[in-house]
Each structure stands twice: as C-alpha cells, then as structure tokens.
Amino acid sequence: MVRQACFFTGKEYTKNPSLLQINYLMTLEKIEKKRGCVGTVADICGVSHGPVSRFFKECVNYGYLTEQYTFTEAGTRALRMYERILQVTQSFI
C-alpha cells in the first residue's frame, strides 16, 4: 500500500504491505477505535509505536483508513483480500 517509483520507468506503483503490516490492520479491526489505539496495536503485535503510526498514516493518505482509523470501503476490501491470501497461503504450509 506504499507508493514507490519504479527504478526503470519512473512510474509510481503500489507496493503490497508486509505480513506484519497486514497483522496491524487485522488487529486494528478487532480493537475499539479510541485514543491510544495505535499503541494498543503496537503492543499486541510486539512492535514499537512508530512503525504502526507511520503505516496507518500512509493508509489514511491512500484512503484505506479515515483520520479516526476506521476502515473505508476500499480499506475493508483490501483487508479481506489480504486475509484470503493469508488463508490460502497457510493451507499450503
């Protein structure tokens, strides 16, 4: 969900989130959206506040989350797609 410029063409493309970032979103979906929810997600995922905050801000910039960290329609669709990919991948392991 991060836009980067292609080394060869210079055109922007969207980079898929890491498994850890998908876990941030899945955790965010399960908790109450109140003050301190970024810290709660970071604690649950075992990381510091910074990476989670930066990732959520990128999600807000690209329209996947609102400013209050609730999922938009596009964000919900993306999360469901990543959850399906994880389920299929886990069945092969």
N, C-alpha and C positions, 0 to 999 in steps of 0.2 A: 503494500500500500504506500510505498515511498516512491516518489518520482525521481528518476535519475536520467541523466543524458547518456545516450548510447555512445560508446567510445568511437565507433566507426562512422555513424551517420549524424550524431549530434542531436537526434530527435529524442524527446522525452518518452519514457515508458514507465509503467508502474511495476515496482519490484514487489513480489509477494512477501507477506510477513513471515517471520521465523515461527517455529513451533512455540517458542516461549511467548512471542507476541500474540499468537492465537490464544494461548493459555491466559494471557492478560485479559483478552476480550471475553473469553468464556467465564472467567472469574468475575469480571465486571458485571456481566449479565445476571449473575446469581446473587450479588450483594445489593444492599439498599444504597441508592444513589444519594448520599448526603455528604456533608463536609467531611473531608478526610478519606473519601473512598479510594483515592489514588494510593494513599499509604496503606490502606487495608489490602488492596490488590497486591501491592508490593510485598507486604508481609506474608500473605498467603502463598505467593509464588516464590518467596525466598530470595527476592532481589531488593535493591535499594529503590528509593522513591524516584530518583532522576530518570532512569530509562523508561519507567512506566509513564511518568508525566510527559516526557518528550514524545513517546509513541502515541499517547492519547491526544496530544496537541496536533500531531500530524493527522490523526484520524478525524479530528474536528475540521482541520483545514481542507481535507479532501471529502468532507460531507458524510463520513461514516458515523460520526457521533455529533451530538449537539454540544453546546457550551456547558450544559449540565451533565454531560457524559451519559446521556440516554441514546440508544441506537436509533438512527434514522432508518428509513425503509431500505436504502442501499446498504447500510451497515448490517442490518439484520440478514439481508440476502447473502452478503459476503460471508458473514459468520456461519450461516447454515451450510454454505458451500464448503468452507474450510472444515467444519465438523464432519461433513460426509466424507471428505477426502481423508481425514484422520481415521474414521471408522473403517474405510476400505483398506487403508494402509495397515492398520493394526490387525486386520484379518489375515494379511499375508505374513505377518511376523510370527 
